[in-house]
Amino acid sequence: MGSFSIFNWLSVLILVLVPLSLGALILVLARRSSRAGGTTGQRLAERTGKLPVEARLQALADLKAKGLISDEEHAAQRAAILREV
């Protein structure tokens, strides 16, 4: 009566090893997806060779704020980006 039967061992295996295996599988899948990660905009940029419109407009505004382009250049480039939408 004091020893474990095969049924007891199978129960332990099912209750302990199955959740641990599932946890390990979830961890591996999460790490794999984070490596392939990046934002949606970054993945789009990699596929198409272009940044999303919002990022391009922000980069253009940054150039203007730093004084690297004139107001006319900013307006022309902004119009060109918005025409593509």
N, C-alpha and C positions, 0 to 999 in steps of 0.2 A: 504494500500500500504506500510505502514511502518513496518508491522510485518513479521516475518519469517514464511513461509509456510512449510509444511512437506517436500517438495522437497528441500528447502534450508537446513533444518536440516539433511536430508539424505546426501546431498552434503558435508556438514561440517563433518559428521561422516566418510564418505568415504575418504575425502581428508586429514583428521587429524588422525583419529584413526587407519586406515589401515596401513599407514607408521609407526606409533609408534608401532603397534603390530608386524609388520615385523622386525623392529629394535630390539625389545625386544627378539624375537625369534632367530634372528641371534646372539645376545649377549649370550643368554643361550647356543646355540649350540657351539659357539666359546669357552666358558668356559669349557663346557663338554669335548670337544676334547683336550683342553690344559691339563686337569687333567689326561686324558688317555695318554697324550703325552709321552715325552721322545724322544730321537733320534731313528732313525731306528735301529742303532746298539744296543741301549739299549733294544729295544723291541725284537730284534733277540736274544740277550743274555738271556733275560728272558724266551723265548720260548725254546731255544736249550741248555741253560746252559753254553754256550760259548760266549766269546766276539768275535767281528769281527777280522779278521786277522790283519788289520791295528792296532787295539787297542792292540792286543796281542804282536805284534812286537814292538810297542812303549813302552809298559810296560817292555818288555824284554830289550830294549835299555836303559830304565831308570834304571833298576837294574844294568846293566853293568856300566853305567855312575856313579852310586853311589858306585861302587866297591863291590856290594853285591854278584855278581857272577863273575867267571873267564871268560877269553876269550874263553876257551874250552867249558865251560858250555853254554855260549852265542851262540857259533856256533852250538852246538848240538841242543839246544832248537829251534834256528831259523830254522835249517834244518827240524826239526820235525814239526814245524808250517807250513812251506812252503810245506811240503809233503802232508798235509791235503787239500791243495787247489786243 
